[in-house]
Amino acid sequence: MKKLKGYFFLLLRIGITAGILYFLLKKSDFQRLWEIFKHVAVGYYLIALVCFFGFQAFVALRWKLICKIWGFESNYSFYLKTYLMSFSLNTVMPGTVGGDFLRIVLLSKRGLQWKKASLSVFYDRFFGFLGIFFLLAGFVPIWGKFLPHKLYEFLLILNYGVIVGGCLILLIFKNWFKNEYFKPVVFPYNLKPLFLGIVVQTLLVFEFFFLAKALHLKVKLLHFFVIIPVISFLSALPISISGLGVREGGLSYFLHLLNYSIEYGISIGFLAYSLILICAIPGLVIYLKEKKLWK
């Protein structure tokens, strides 16, 4: 029964991904798409690739710092290799559970208690999401005026609501729950992981900014600080395959508000997905080599 449920949700995600892509491509001019891809500036594309590798490096560092708060020490290369392997699994295999489970298993084998290993992955994702909302809270009020009024207001209410609510929850943890398991999310221990959460999301913004430059778009960087955190949040939801379709649809919508055609949103989305595939290769190679040692 559990397997059937898993297959059902997998098919549902595949269906959502295929449906969105079909809708977008049906509305697209393939000749225009070809012209856009034909004139990609490779230099900017490579800079975007470096930004994405930086994204991965800082996520691994954030995970290491979370574990260090509990007094658990392991070298940075372990966290980087393990994260790269989990990223590859999440890219090659639909969903995120497989990669996260691998992180938990390998971290517990290193000596960290299973419950803390599980929480470390949860907290890592938690600080990533907080980074999204902090960026939006800082940039939407001034640079989000191009958004429809209702969406603009909704984002403001959502962002500040999440941040205030999150701070209240952390305050409750600090004052009422003196449990060791909550230590990474309690002030002041949470400051470094939160800062890295913001750094990671900033690198993602720059990645998309340089991809836009590669397609010769003249969208302001500060507009991307509004657009990309929203896209990042939506793409992380388990409703599609690796965010495919959701990312392209979201980009197409926001760029349409800035007077760019749907083809540009699809093009940037596909270029971003190509970076994901490229960055999944090192982790896949490591995984195949390490897997032999686990047997």
Backbone torsions as a table, in degrees:
resi	resn	phi	psi	omega
1	MET	NA	-41.8	179.0
2	LYS	-63.7	-39.9	178.5
3	LYS	-65.2	-40.8	178.9
4	LEU	-62.1	-39.8	178.2
5	LYS	-63.7	-41.3	178.2
6	GLY	-63.3	-43.3	178.3
7	TYR	-64.7	-36.7	179.9
8	PHE	-62.0	-48.2	-179.2
9	PHE	-68.6	-32.1	175.3
10	LEU	-64.3	-47.2	178.3
11	LEU	-63.2	-35.6	178.6
12	LEU	-64.4	-44.3	178.4
13	ARG	-64.3	-40.8	177.2
14	ILE	-61.8	-41.7	179.7
15	GLY	-64.2	-42.5	178.8
16	ILE	-64.1	-45.0	179.2
17	THR	-60.5	-49.9	-178.6
18	ALA	-63.8	-39.4	-178.9
19	GLY	-64.2	-45.6	-179.9
20	ILE	-65.3	-45.3	-179.6
21	LEU	-63.3	-40.1	178.4
22	TYR	-61.7	-44.9	179.8
23	PHE	-61.2	-45.1	-178.0
24	LEU	-66.6	-46.4	-176.9
25	LEU	-68.7	-31.3	178.1
26	LYS	-64.3	-32.2	-179.0
27	LYS	-88.9	-0.6	-174.5
28	SER	-95.7	157.4	172.6
29	ASP	-98.7	109.4	-174.4
30	PHE	-65.6	-30.8	177.6
31	GLN	-65.4	-39.3	179.2
32	ARG	-69.8	-38.7	176.5
33	LEU	-59.6	-44.0	179.4
34	TRP	-61.7	-42.4	179.8
35	GLU	-63.8	-38.5	179.6
36	ILE	-65.1	-48.0	-178.3
37	PHE	-67.9	-31.6	-177.3
38	LYS	-65.5	-25.4	-175.5
39	HIS	-110.1	26.0	178.4
40	VAL	-64.1	131.3	176.2
41	ALA	-82.6	107.3	-172.8
42	VAL	-61.2	-35.3	-178.9
43	GLY	-58.9	-47.6	178.9
44	TYR	-66.8	-35.1	177.5
45	TYR	-61.4	-41.7	180.0
46	LEU	-68.7	-35.5	176.3
47	ILE	-64.1	-40.0	177.0
48	ALA	-62.3	-37.8	178.1
49	LEU	-62.9	-42.5	177.6
50	VAL	-61.8	-41.1	178.3
51	CYS	-60.1	-39.4	-178.3
52	PHE	-72.4	-36.9	173.9
53	PHE	-63.1	-38.5	176.0
54	GLY	-62.5	-39.8	175.5
55	PHE	-54.1	-48.9	-178.9
56	GLN	-65.1	-40.5	-178.4
57	ALA	-63.0	-40.5	-178.4
58	PHE	-76.0	-29.7	174.0
59	VAL	-63.2	-43.9	178.4
60	ALA	-61.8	-40.0	178.8
61	LEU	-65.3	-41.2	178.5
62	ARG	-60.9	-43.3	178.9
63	TRP	-62.3	-42.1	178.3
64	LYS	-61.0	-44.2	-178.7
65	LEU	-64.6	-36.8	178.1
66	ILE	-61.5	-45.1	179.9
67	CYS	-68.4	-33.6	-179.6
68	LYS	-65.3	-29.3	178.8
69	ILE	-59.9	-31.2	176.8
70	TRP	-83.7	-0.2	-178.6
71	GLY	87.4	9.8	-179.7
72	PHE	-90.2	124.8	-177.7
73	GLU	-113.9	132.1	171.4
74	SER	-154.2	154.0	-174.7
75	ASN	-69.3	154.3	-176.1
76	TYR	-61.0	-34.0	-177.3
77	SER	-61.1	-33.4	177.5
78	PHE	-62.5	-47.7	-178.9
79	TYR	-64.6	-40.5	-179.2
80	LEU	-66.2	-47.6	180.0
81	LYS	-61.6	-43.6	-178.5
82	THR	-66.5	-42.1	178.7
83	TYR	-64.4	-42.0	179.5
84	LEU	-61.4	-39.9	177.4
85	MET	-64.4	-43.7	-179.3
86	SER	-66.2	-37.9	178.0
87	PHE	-62.3	-41.3	179.5
88	SER	-64.6	-42.3	178.7
89	LEU	-63.0	-42.0	179.9
90	ASN	-67.7	-25.0	179.2
91	THR	-83.4	-46.0	-177.5
92	VAL	-73.8	-38.6	-179.4
93	MET	-107.3	135.3	-178.9
94	PRO	-59.6	147.6	177.7
95	GLY	89.2	-176.4	-177.5
96	THR	-125.2	-7.5	-173.6
97	VAL	-65.4	-42.7	-176.8
98	GLY	-58.0	-47.8	-179.7
99	GLY	-66.2	-41.8	179.2
100	ASP	-65.4	-39.1	179.0
101	PHE	-63.4	-39.6	177.8
102	LEU	-61.6	-42.3	178.5
103	ARG	-60.0	-44.4	-178.5
104	ILE	-64.4	-45.9	-177.9
105	VAL	-62.4	-48.8	-176.8
106	LEU	-68.5	-34.4	178.2
107	LEU	-68.8	-39.5	178.1
108	SER	-68.0	-33.6	176.3
109	LYS	-66.6	-27.4	177.3
110	ARG	-73.2	-17.1	176.8
111	GLY	126.5	-6.8	178.5
112	LEU	-82.2	136.8	179.5
113	GLN	-51.7	141.0	-174.4
114	TRP	-54.3	-44.9	-177.8
115	LYS	-63.5	-41.8	178.6
116	LYS	-68.8	-37.6	177.5
117	ALA	-61.1	-42.7	178.7
118	SER	-64.6	-44.9	-179.2
119	LEU	-66.6	-31.9	-179.2
120	SER	-61.8	-38.9	178.4
121	VAL	-70.5	-40.1	177.5
122	PHE	-62.7	-46.6	179.8
123	TYR	-64.5	-36.9	178.6
124	ASP	-58.7	-45.6	177.8
125	ARG	-68.0	-37.5	179.7
126	PHE	-59.1	-46.6	180.0
127	PHE	-69.2	-28.7	174.9
128	GLY	-64.8	-44.4	178.4
129	PHE	-66.9	-38.2	177.6
130	LEU	-62.0	-38.4	177.4
131	GLY	-58.4	-38.7	177.4
132	ILE	-59.9	-48.8	-175.3
133	PHE	-71.0	-33.4	177.2
134	PHE	-67.0	-39.6	176.3
135	LEU	-62.9	-46.2	-179.6
136	LEU	-62.3	-41.5	-179.6
137	ALA	-62.3	-31.7	-179.4
138	GLY	-81.5	-30.3	-171.6
139	PHE	-109.4	-27.2	-177.7
140	VAL	-61.6	-44.5	-175.9
141	PRO	-53.5	-39.0	-176.6
142	ILE	-98.6	-45.6	-171.9
143	TRP	-99.4	6.4	179.1
144	GLY	-100.5	12.9	-176.7
145	LYS	-67.4	-15.4	179.1
146	PHE	-76.8	-11.8	-179.6
147	LEU	-76.0	152.9	171.6
148	PRO	-56.0	145.6	-171.0
149	HIS	-56.0	-44.4	-177.6
150	LYS	-66.2	-39.6	177.8
151	LEU	-67.1	-40.3	178.3
152	TYR	-58.7	-47.9	179.7
153	GLU	-66.0	-41.1	179.8
154	PHE	-60.9	-44.7	180.0
155	LEU	-63.7	-40.0	178.7
156	LEU	-62.3	-48.9	-179.1
157	ILE	-63.1	-44.2	-179.4
158	LEU	-62.5	-48.6	-176.2
159	ASN	-61.2	-53.5	-176.7
160	TYR	-69.3	-30.4	176.0
161	GLY	-64.8	-44.6	179.2
162	VAL	-64.6	-43.8	-177.7
163	ILE	-66.4	-47.1	179.3
164	VAL	-64.5	-45.0	178.6
165	GLY	-61.7	-42.9	178.6
166	GLY	-62.1	-42.3	178.8
167	CYS	-63.9	-39.4	178.4
168	LEU	-64.7	-41.5	178.6
169	ILE	-63.0	-43.5	179.4
170	LEU	-64.7	-34.6	177.5
171	LEU	-66.2	-39.0	177.0
172	ILE	-63.4	-44.6	178.4
173	PHE	-58.2	-41.2	-175.9
174	LYS	-68.0	-40.4	-173.0
175	ASN	-90.5	-29.1	-173.3
176	TRP	-113.9	-22.3	-177.5
177	PHE	-118.5	93.3	-179.0
178	LYS	-87.7	40.5	-176.0
179	ASN	-90.4	138.1	-180.0
180	GLU	-58.2	-31.6	-177.1
181	TYR	-65.0	-27.6	-177.4
182	PHE	-89.3	-2.8	-172.8
183	LYS	-52.8	-42.9	-177.6
184	PRO	-63.1	-20.9	-178.6
185	VAL	-102.0	5.1	-179.4
186	VAL	-97.6	138.9	175.9
187	PHE	-63.5	138.7	3.0
188	PRO	-94.0	4.0	-176.0
189	TYR	-63.6	-25.8	-176.0
190	ASN	-80.6	-7.0	-173.7
191	LEU	-65.7	-46.5	-178.9
192	LYS	-66.0	-47.8	177.0
193	PRO	-61.0	-36.2	178.1
194	LEU	-66.3	-42.6	177.6
195	PHE	-59.7	-43.4	179.2
196	LEU	-68.5	-29.8	174.3
197	GLY	-61.2	-39.8	178.1
198	ILE	-70.7	-40.7	178.7
199	VAL	-60.2	-45.7	-178.2
200	VAL	-60.6	-45.9	-179.9
201	GLN	-68.0	-31.8	176.9
202	THR	-65.5	-41.2	176.9
203	LEU	-62.0	-36.6	177.9
204	LEU	-65.3	-39.1	177.2
205	VAL	-61.4	-46.7	-179.6
206	PHE	-64.5	-35.4	176.8
207	GLU	-56.9	-48.4	-178.3
208	PHE	-71.7	-32.2	176.5
209	PHE	-61.6	-44.1	-179.9
210	PHE	-72.4	-29.7	173.5
211	LEU	-65.7	-38.0	176.5
212	ALA	-65.5	-39.5	176.6
213	LYS	-63.5	-35.9	178.6
214	ALA	-63.3	-26.8	178.2
215	LEU	-98.5	9.7	175.2
216	HIS	66.6	28.7	174.3
217	LEU	-82.5	146.5	179.9
218	LYS	-110.3	49.7	177.8
219	VAL	-87.3	135.3	-178.1
220	LYS	-66.9	143.8	178.4
221	LEU	-56.5	-40.4	-177.3
222	LEU	-65.8	-26.7	174.2
223	HIS	-68.5	-34.1	178.0
224	PHE	-68.0	-26.5	176.3
225	PHE	-70.4	-13.4	173.1
226	VAL	-94.4	-43.7	-172.8
227	ILE	-72.7	-51.2	-168.8
228	ILE	-68.2	-39.7	175.3
229	PRO	-57.4	-37.2	177.0
230	VAL	-66.0	-45.5	178.6
231	ILE	-61.7	-41.6	-179.9
232	SER	-61.2	-43.3	179.6
233	PHE	-64.5	-47.1	-178.2
234	LEU	-65.7	-39.6	-179.0
235	SER	-67.6	-26.6	-178.9
236	ALA	-78.7	-16.6	179.4
237	LEU	-68.6	140.8	-177.0
238	PRO	-79.1	56.3	-178.0
239	ILE	-115.7	-6.0	179.5
240	SER	-145.7	179.4	179.6
241	ILE	-90.5	108.3	179.7
242	SER	54.6	30.9	178.9
243	GLY	75.3	0.9	-177.7
244	LEU	-64.6	132.9	-177.5
245	GLY	95.5	-54.9	177.6
246	VAL	-63.2	-44.5	179.7
247	ARG	-63.1	-47.3	-178.1
248	GLU	-67.0	-39.2	179.2
249	GLY	-66.3	-43.5	178.7
250	GLY	-63.6	-44.5	178.9
251	LEU	-63.2	-41.2	179.2
252	SER	-61.3	-41.0	-179.8
253	TYR	-64.9	-50.5	-176.2
254	PHE	-67.5	-39.2	178.8
255	LEU	-69.7	-29.9	174.4
256	HIS	-61.4	-37.4	177.9
257	LEU	-65.1	-23.8	178.2
258	LEU	-100.5	18.0	173.4
259	ASN	72.0	32.8	172.6
260	TYR	-112.4	144.7	-176.1
261	SER	-72.2	165.5	-177.3
262	ILE	-59.4	-29.1	-178.2
263	GLU	-62.0	-31.3	-179.2
264	TYR	-72.1	-38.9	177.1
265	GLY	-63.5	-43.2	178.4
266	ILE	-64.2	-42.4	-177.4
267	SER	-63.7	-46.9	179.0
268	ILE	-63.8	-40.4	178.8
269	GLY	-61.0	-44.5	179.9
270	PHE	-67.4	-38.1	176.7
271	LEU	-63.7	-40.9	178.3
272	ALA	-63.4	-39.5	179.1
273	TYR	-67.7	-33.9	177.1
274	SER	-64.6	-34.9	176.3
275	LEU	-66.6	-38.9	177.6
276	ILE	-59.9	-44.6	-179.9
277	LEU	-64.9	-41.9	179.0
278	ILE	-63.4	-45.1	-177.7
279	CYS	-72.8	-12.8	176.5
280	ALA	-81.4	-17.5	-176.1
281	ILE	-63.3	-49.1	-179.7
282	PRO	-57.5	-43.1	180.0
283	GLY	-65.0	-35.8	179.0
284	LEU	-67.0	-41.2	178.1
285	VAL	-63.0	-45.0	178.9
286	ILE	-62.3	-43.1	-178.3
287	TYR	-61.1	-45.2	-179.2
288	LEU	-65.8	-34.7	177.5
289	LYS	-73.4	-44.3	-178.1
290	GLU	-68.9	-32.5	-177.8
291	LYS	-59.3	-33.8	178.5
292	LYS	-64.6	-33.2	-179.0
293	LEU	-75.6	-24.5	-178.3
294	TRP	-76.8	-20.5	-176.5
295	LYS	-73.0	NA	NA
